[in-house]
Amino acid sequence: MDHQRRGLLKGLLAAVTFGLSAPLISALISTGSPLALAGLLYGGSALALLTAKGVLGRRDQESSVKRQDMGMLALLTLIGGIAAPLCLVSGLALLSAGSASLLLNLEAIFTMGIAVLVGREHLSSKGIAAAALILGGAVIIGGGTTTGTTLHGAVLIALACLGWGIDNNISQRLSIRDPIQIALLKSVGASVPMLVVAGLTGARFPTPLETASILVIGAIGYGLSIWLDLLALRELGAARESVIFATAPFVGAGFSVLALKEALTTNLIASVVLMVGGVALMVMEDHAHWHRHDEVWHEHKHFHDPNDQDPHHVHEHPNGEEKGMRSDRPFWHSHPHLHEPIAHSHPHVSDGHHRHQH
């Protein structure tokens, strides 16, 4: 279950970076139009990911995005990269910070519902209990601070959460590809149209100093967060990832207390207890049963260890696909390969290799 623990850590880091961005965006919400702000946030994301892509190059052995992936990539860019951020920024202007934090928890609910009901993912009883604890902790963060909520603002935030719920489930299917490439294409595909339209329509842009701040927030809270979230989606599945990512509102509230000097409330303390308990339950989850893998042909980054071979990736390497690799030591690589049918029992989550009936 090492990959699950790695996925949990990456999901928590994604939640931390996104959670930190929310109160910072709220502080700058009046500096420009929603279209300009959303475009700049994804512009910062694109710049950060482009830099990371240049530094890493092909050293990470990831599988590049394929032509058949373009339809799903375009859909998640339109829904999660353009429509959802526009709804979020517009909704934040109409709501108090507490109300927005409360409503943003809908993303986890939408993501989990779509993953389990549509995507055939599975949550064990321990996973469901962990989800209830974390979502409960996220909900009470906003308790007693709903003053200023408007129907229009609430609907906009809910639509943003629905968009990101759809985005997360599409992204999980694409997560076998290079996560940096997917996040970069999404960020560029979202930021360029929004900034062009904002410029052509005379939308109000922030000052240069405010623009630099928003670009930095976008680089960390969107670029880094999307990349880490894609890695977590790959290793955990969308349902479990949504449970972990639901800690983001707590991170934002905690940052507001520590850095922005907001009051430490009993609601926040209670949410810490519930969320820590939920994450601990998810870490201890050990879902194992006899299951069957059907034959499948696909391409993704995977691991070979001659001393302890993953039974999911025991396959031939024709046409020099092992060229340059030492066969006597573990190595990562990516190439098209065939998964033979196999039936066995071991601990697993609903990743790309374990989406089956229970």
N, C-alpha and C positions, 0 to 999 in steps of 0.2 A: 504493500500500500504506500510505498515511498512517493509514487507519482501523485497520489491523492493528497498527501501532506504538502508536497510542493505546490499543488494546485490551490490548497487552502491558503498557503502563505502568499501566493501571487494574488489570489482573490482579495485577501485582507489588505495588501499593499495597494491594489487598485481602488478599493473602497476608501482607504486613507487619502490617497491623492485626489480622488473625486470629491470626497467629503470636505477636504480643506478648501476646494475651489468654490463651493456653494456660498459661504458667507462672504468671500472676497468678491464674487460676482455681484452679490446683493449690494455691497458697498459702492459699486461702480455702475449700478443699473441706470442711473440718471445721466450718465456721461454721453450717451449716444442712442440711436434708434435700435430697436430689437434686431433688425436685419444687419446693421453694421456690427453690433456687439457679437452676435452669433457667428458672423463671418470671420471676425477677428479671433474669436476663441478657437475656431477650427484652423485659422491661418497659423496661429501659434502652435497648434498640434502638428500641422503639416511641417513646419520648420524644424521642430524637435525630432520628428520621425525621419525626416530627410537626412538630418545630421546623423542620427543613429544608424540609418541604413548605409550611409557612406562610410562610417567607422567599421561596422560589422562586415559589410560586403557579403561574400558567399561563405564566410567562415562558419556560419551557424548551420549549414547543411539543410536548410529548409526547402520545402517544395514550393516552387513559384506558383502564382495564380494562373489558372488555365482559362482558355477561351470559354469553356462550359461554365465557369464560375461567374462570368461577367453579369449575367442576369441577376443572380442573387446579390452580387456586390452592388449593382446599380440600385436594386430595391432597398437594401439596408442603408445606402448613402442617402437616398431620397427620404426614407422614413426616419431613420435614426440620426442622420447627419444634417438634414435641412429642416424637415417639418417639426421634429421633436424639440430641437434647440430653440426654434422660433417660438413655439408654444411656451417653452419654459421661460425664456426671457420676457415675453409678453405677460405671462402669468405672474412672474415675480414683481412686476411693476404694480400689480393690483392687490397683492397680498402682503400681510405681515410676514416676517421671517419665520416665526413659529408656525403659522398656518402652512407656509410653503414646505417646511420640513416635514410636517405631518402628512401632507398630500404626496410628497415625493416617495413615500413608502409604497405607494401603489405600483411602482416599477417592479419591485420584488414579487408582488402578488400577481401581476400580469405575466411576468416572465415564468414564474413557477406554474401558473395555470396552463399557459400555452405549452410548456415543456412536458407536463404530465398528461394533459388531455389530448394534445395534438401530436407532440413529438415522441410519445411512447416512452418517456423517461420514467424512472421508478424512484420513489422515496420510501425508505423503510420507516417503521414506526419511530425509531430513534431520530431519523432525519426529519420526520414530521414534527416531533417534539422540539428539535433544535430550531426548526423554522418558526414554530409558534413562539418560542422564547425570544428569538432575535426580532421577529416582527412585532411582538408585544413591547419589547424594549424600545424599538424605533417609534412606535405609535405614541407611547407616553411621553416622549421627548416634547411633543407639541401640546401636551395636555395643559389646559388653562391658558393657552396663548392664541386662541383662534380669533381674537378680536381683529376686525378689518377684513375678514374673508368676504369675498364677493363671489356670486355664482359664476360670473364670467371668468374670473381668475382661477377658480377651482376647476372649471371645465378645461381651461387651457393647460393647467398642470396635469390633470388626469390624462388628457390627450398626449402630452409629452411622455408620460409614464407608459401609456399603451404603445406609443411608437418605439420606445426603448425596449419594452418587453418583446415586441416583434423583432426588433434589431438583434437582441441577445440570442434569440432562438435561431435566426438566420446565421448570425456570426458563429454559433456553435457548429453548424454544419460546414462552415468555411474554415474552421480553426485548424484543420489538418494542413492548410496552406501556411505560407510564411506570414506570421502575425504582423510583423512590421510592415510588410508590403500591403496587406489588407488594410491596416489602420491608416497607412499613408495615402492609399488610393481613396479611401473613404474621406479623409480629411481634406485632400485637395479637391475632390469632387463636390464636397459640401461648401468649402470656403470660397472658391473662385466664383461660382455662380452668385452666391449671396453678396460678395463684395462688389462684383460687377453691377448687379442690379441696384445695390445701395448707392453706388456712385452715379449711375445713370438717372436714378430717380431723385437725386438730391437729398438722400437721407443724411441725418446728422451724425458725424463721426466724432469720437473723443479727441482730446488734445494729444499731441505727440507723446507726452509723458504718460497720460492715461492709456493711450494705445499700447505703449511698451508694457505697461502693467498687465493689460488684458492678454497680450501675446504670451507673457510669461505664465499667467494663470492657465491659458489654453495649452501651453506646452506641457505643463505638469498635470493639471487636472483633467485634461482630455487626451493629449498624446500619450503620455506615460501610462495613464489609467487605462486607455483603450488597449494598448499593447499588453499590459499585464492581465487585463480582463480576458482577452482572447486566449492567452496561455491558460488561465484558470478554466475557461469554458472548455478548452481542449481536454483537460485532465479531470474535470469534475462533472461535465454536463451542465446544461442551462439551469436545471432545477436547483441543484446544490450550489451552483455559483450565485444564484439569486439570493439564497439564504445568507451566504457570506457577504455579498455586496450590500445587503440590507443594514450592515453596520455603518455605512457611510453617513447617515444622518447623525449618529452618535458622534462620529469624528468631527463633523461640522459644528455640532453643539459644544463639544469639548474644546475645540479651537476657539469658539466664541468666548468661552469662559476664561481660558488661559491667556489668549492673545488680545482679545477685544474687550476683556474685563467685564463681561456680562455676568449676571448673578448665577451662583451655583445653587441649583434648586434640588428639592427632594426628587422631582421627576427625573432629572438627569442622573442622580445617584442610583435610583431604582433601575433606570435603563441600562446602566453599566453592569449591574448584577445580573440582569436577565440576559444581556447580550454575551457576556463572558460565559455564562452557563450554556447558552446555545452553541457558541463556537466550540466549547469543550465537548459537548455531546457530538457535534459533527466530526471532530477530530477522532473521537473514540468509536465512530460508526464502523462496523465490520460486517458489511453485507456480503454473504457468500452463499452460493447454492449451485447445484448442478445445472448447467445451461449449455446450449448448443450454438455454435457459430456456423452460419451458412457460408458457402463459398463466395468470396468477394474479391474483385480486382480494383485496386486503387493505388494512389501515390501519396506518401507523406513521410515526414522525418521519423525514423525509428532506430532502435538500439539493438546491437548485436554483441553478445558476450559469450565467448567460446566456453567459459567455465560455468555459466548459469544462463542459458539461452531462454529468452521469453518464448513460450510455446505459441504465442500469437504471431510470431515473426520468424518461424523456421521455414525458410524457403531458399530456392536455388538463386544464384546470381549469374545469369548468363550475360554474354556480350560485354564482359569486362566491367561489370557494375561494382566489383570490389577493388578495382584498380586503385593503387595508391594506399590501400588500407592493410594494416597488419592483421592477418587472420588469427594470430596468437594472442591478441589483446582486444578489449572492448572498443567499439567505435560506433559513432552515429553516422547515418547517411540517409539520403532520400532517393527513391527510384520507384517506378511502377512495379508492383509485385502482386502475386496471387496469394490470398489466404485460403488454404485448404479447409474443408469442413472439419470441425473439431468439437468434441463434447468433453467438458471437464468442470471441476468445481474449484473456485478460488475467490478471495475477496475482490470486489470490483465495484465501480460506479457506472453511471450511464454515460460513458464516454462514447466516442465514435465506434468502438468495437463491441460495445455491450448494450445495445438498444434492443432488448428482446422481451418476450412475454414472461410474466411471473405467475 
